[in-house]
Amino acid sequence: DVISGFFILFEDQFSVGEYVTVAGITGTVEQLGLRSTTVREWTGHLYTIPNGEIGMVKNFDRGPILALVTVGIDYANDIDKAVEIIKGTLEKVYQEQDSILEMPIIYGVESLSDSSVDLLIGANTRPGSQWAVQRELRKRIKEDLDAAGMPIPFPTRTVYYRREDGDYPVVDKE
């Protein structure tokens, strides 16, 4: 534990106050000693981790952090039109948020899910602000797509039933 603690300090892997994942625990480093490290989760739980158990370290507070957002577009909507609307939203949010370091990018179609065509969007942010940026982007993109008559899709289900004689009932759509 002491040797591991020495290397953690010497190599400056993380510092007090940084948001990290160590030994499977994600939270803010509250104390860093030679024998152990104390990390507090966002829920308030406090963990004391022997430094010998710390292998891989994920540090969320070093360098730009990518905020990733997936936005679903209805299959019936024009993807290119949706992309143009989203680009406008991204430009506005970029101008307003100093925590976004450069213009966000629409990477393109990420997947074809059950109820939507999913677009992937990324924005380089200041460390620690990625979650707030993701929430703001989702909110603003939804508002702008709604205003353009392109609401975010949601799963729907059509249920067909049979009568006892095995025939399907006729549905009157008038």
Wavefront OBJ file of the C-alpha trace (Angstrom):
o trace
v 0.000 0.000 0.000
v 2.800 2.414 0.930
v 4.766 1.704 -2.248
v 1.623 2.172 -4.364
v 0.843 5.389 -2.469
v 4.345 6.678 -3.157
v 3.961 6.051 -6.893
v 0.486 7.634 -6.975
v 1.934 10.777 -5.389
v 5.211 10.729 -7.344
v 3.538 10.183 -10.723
v 0.758 12.684 -9.892
v -1.947 10.276 -11.099
v -4.637 12.260 -9.275
v -4.939 14.908 -6.584
v -7.292 15.891 -3.778
v -10.407 17.491 -5.245
v -10.282 15.673 -8.578
v -13.112 13.497 -9.860
v -11.776 9.996 -10.553
v -12.594 6.321 -10.860
v -10.242 4.156 -8.771
v -10.754 0.546 -7.696
v -14.242 0.640 -9.226
v -15.306 3.703 -7.199
v -16.158 6.982 -8.949
v -16.126 10.194 -6.947
v -14.119 13.120 -5.643
v -10.774 12.466 -3.964
v -11.004 13.820 -0.415
v -7.752 12.498 0.995
v -4.609 11.024 -0.529
v -2.118 9.364 1.768
v 0.717 6.910 1.504
v -1.396 3.937 2.645
v -4.904 4.811 1.440
v -7.051 7.149 -0.633
v -10.481 8.454 0.387
v -13.089 8.991 -2.347
v -16.618 10.361 -1.909
v -19.273 9.280 -4.426
v -21.812 11.817 -5.667
v -24.364 10.047 -3.436
v -22.328 11.012 -0.368
v -20.881 7.574 0.352
v -17.269 7.777 1.506
v -14.806 5.023 0.574
v -11.348 4.434 1.983
v -9.351 2.468 -0.566
v -5.988 0.867 0.229
v -3.531 2.223 -2.341
v -2.433 -1.323 -3.154
v -5.913 -1.943 -4.624
v -5.656 0.998 -7.011
v -4.705 -0.228 -10.467
v -6.130 1.701 -13.372
v -7.127 5.315 -12.712
v -9.684 7.261 -14.748
v -9.265 10.978 -14.098
v -12.139 13.167 -15.262
v -10.328 16.404 -14.367
v -7.272 16.326 -16.624
v -7.583 17.902 -20.052
v -10.669 18.479 -22.182
v -13.519 16.053 -21.586
v -15.870 14.971 -24.345
v -19.580 15.454 -23.677
v -21.486 12.913 -25.774
v -25.189 13.183 -26.563
v -27.334 10.808 -28.609
v -30.469 12.295 -30.175
v -33.212 10.162 -31.710
v -34.904 11.324 -34.901
v -38.190 9.796 -36.044
v -37.814 7.522 -39.074
v -40.480 9.601 -40.868
v -38.449 12.826 -40.525
v -35.808 14.175 -42.890
v -32.430 13.485 -41.265
v -30.676 16.311 -43.140
v -33.297 18.818 -41.950
v -32.920 17.579 -38.369
v -29.130 17.889 -38.642
v -29.472 21.516 -39.810
v -31.764 22.336 -36.878
v -29.367 20.664 -34.436
v -26.368 22.517 -35.951
v -28.168 25.791 -35.275
v -28.805 24.717 -31.694
v -25.177 23.710 -31.222
v -23.971 27.089 -32.510
v -26.240 28.952 -30.077
v -25.220 26.824 -27.088
v -21.529 27.111 -28.029
v -21.796 30.921 -28.081
v -23.519 30.955 -24.676
v -21.484 28.340 -22.765
v -17.860 29.169 -21.979
v -17.433 25.630 -20.663
v -17.599 24.333 -24.272
v -14.083 24.651 -25.696
v -14.830 24.337 -29.416
v -17.812 24.077 -31.722
v -19.685 20.791 -31.034
v -19.729 18.194 -33.813
v -22.497 16.006 -35.179
v -20.650 12.780 -35.915
v -23.579 11.332 -37.859
v -25.942 8.402 -37.548
v -24.847 6.301 -34.576
v -27.506 3.617 -34.791
v -30.871 2.619 -36.177
v -32.827 1.790 -33.062
v -36.340 0.402 -32.648
v -38.086 3.779 -32.744
v -35.481 6.256 -34.003
v -32.470 7.092 -36.122
v -29.890 8.031 -33.481
v -27.443 10.869 -34.127
v -24.237 11.173 -32.066
v -23.066 14.621 -30.999
v -19.831 15.496 -29.218
v -18.552 18.643 -27.525
v -15.137 19.170 -25.935
v -15.686 20.740 -22.518
v -13.764 21.955 -19.526
v -13.166 19.157 -17.005
v -16.134 18.600 -14.740
v -18.633 20.453 -16.913
v -19.378 17.642 -19.368
v -22.503 16.463 -17.542
v -24.043 19.945 -17.369
v -23.242 20.473 -21.055
v -24.859 17.138 -21.968
v -28.023 18.048 -20.065
v -28.178 21.515 -21.655
v -27.613 20.156 -25.168
v -30.355 17.541 -24.744
v -32.801 20.145 -23.444
v -32.086 22.721 -26.142
v -32.036 20.205 -28.996
v -35.398 18.808 -27.887
v -36.895 22.305 -27.658
v -35.645 23.290 -31.119
v -36.735 20.034 -32.758
v -40.176 20.350 -31.123
v -40.451 23.949 -32.397
v -39.623 22.715 -35.915
v -42.370 20.071 -35.735
v -39.898 17.202 -35.304
v -40.535 15.886 -31.792
v -38.214 13.271 -30.333
v -39.720 9.833 -31.059
v -40.696 7.343 -28.428
v -41.458 3.636 -28.652
v -44.961 2.810 -29.796
v -46.680 -0.513 -30.121
v -49.499 -1.624 -32.378
v -51.543 -4.474 -30.961
v -53.545 -6.749 -33.239
v -56.024 -9.203 -31.810
v -58.019 -12.089 -33.244
v -61.570 -13.054 -32.679
v -62.370 -16.556 -31.419
v -63.095 -17.694 -34.968
v -59.492 -16.824 -35.917
v -60.357 -13.819 -38.073
v -58.890 -10.410 -37.447
v -61.515 -7.762 -36.732
v -62.037 -5.043 -39.301
v -60.944 -1.683 -37.952
v -63.048 1.234 -39.106
v -60.740 4.272 -39.395
v -63.439 6.836 -40.156
l 1 2 3 4 5 6 7 8 9 10 11 12 13 14 15 16 17 18 19 20 21 22 23 24 25 26 27 28 29 30 31 32 33 34 35 36 37 38 39 40 41 42 43 44 45 46 47 48 49 50 51 52 53 54 55 56 57 58 59 60 61 62 63 64 65 66 67 68 69 70 71 72 73 74 75 76 77 78 79 80 81 82 83 84 85 86 87 88 89 90 91 92 93 94 95 96 97 98 99 100 101 102 103 104 105 106 107 108 109 110 111 112 113 114 115 116 117 118 119 120 121 122 123 124 125 126 127 128 129 130 131 132 133 134 135 136 137 138 139 140 141 142 143 144 145 146 147 148 149 150 151 152 153 154 155 156 157 158 159 160 161 162 163 164 165 166 167 168 169 170 171 172 173 174
